[in-house]
Amino acid sequence: MPRPKKIRKKKSFMFTSRHYSFIGNLSVVLALSSLAGMITAILISGFGGKDPAASYGGVGFFGVAANITGVIACFISFKERDIYLWVPRLALVINTADIILWILIAAWGMQTGHGF
C-alpha cells in the first residue's frame, strides 16, 4: 500500500489594510505651503523699497493660521485607525517648526523695528 501524501499548508500572506490619511496628507501640504510662503516672504522682503512690515505681515498671519490648522489636522489624523503614522508625525514636526520660525521672525522684526 502506498504511503499517503503529506498535505502541505499553503503559504498565506497577510495584506495590510493601512492607508495614507487624507487629513494627514492635507496637513503636510499646509506645512509645506506655509514654509514656501515664509521663504518667499524672506527673499522678496529685501527687494522692496517700502516698509516690508505692512506688506508681509499678512503673509505671516496666514502662514501661522495655516500651521495651526495643520497641527489640528495632525491630531485629528492620529485618531484614525490603520494609517501610516509617519505622515502625520512629519506634518506635526514641520508645522511646529514653521510656527516657531514665524514667531522668531516676528520677534526679530520687532526688535529691529520692522516687525509684523
Residue pairs with C-beta under 8 A, 6 or more apart in sequence:
16 82
17 82
18 82
18 83
18 84
19 82
19 83
19 84
20 83
20 84
20 87
21 77
21 80
21 83
21 84
21 87
21 88
23 73
23 76
23 77
23 80
23 88
24 73
24 74
24 77
24 83
24 87
24 88
24 91
25 87
26 70
26 73
27 70
27 71
27 73
27 74
27 77
27 87
27 88
27 91
27 92
27 95
28 70
28 87
28 90
28 91
28 94
30 66
30 67
30 69
30 70
30 73
30 91
30 95
31 66
31 67
31 70
31 91
31 94
31 95
31 98
32 94
33 66
34 63
34 64
34 66
34 67
34 70
34 95
34 98
35 94
35 98
37 59
37 62
37 63
38 59
38 60
38 63
38 98
38 101
38 102
38 105
40 59
41 56
41 59
41 60
41 63
42 105
44 56
45 52
45 55
45 56
48 55
51 114
52 114
53 109
53 114
53 115
53 116
56 116
57 116
60 102
60 105
60 106
60 116
61 116
63 98
63 102
64 99
64 102
64 103
67 95
67 96
67 98
67 99
67 102
68 95
68 99
70 91
70 94
70 95
71 92
71 95
71 96
71 99
73 91
74 88
74 89
74 91
74 92
74 95
77 83
77 87
77 88
77 91
78 85
78 88
106 115
106 116
107 115
108 115
109 115
109 116
110 116
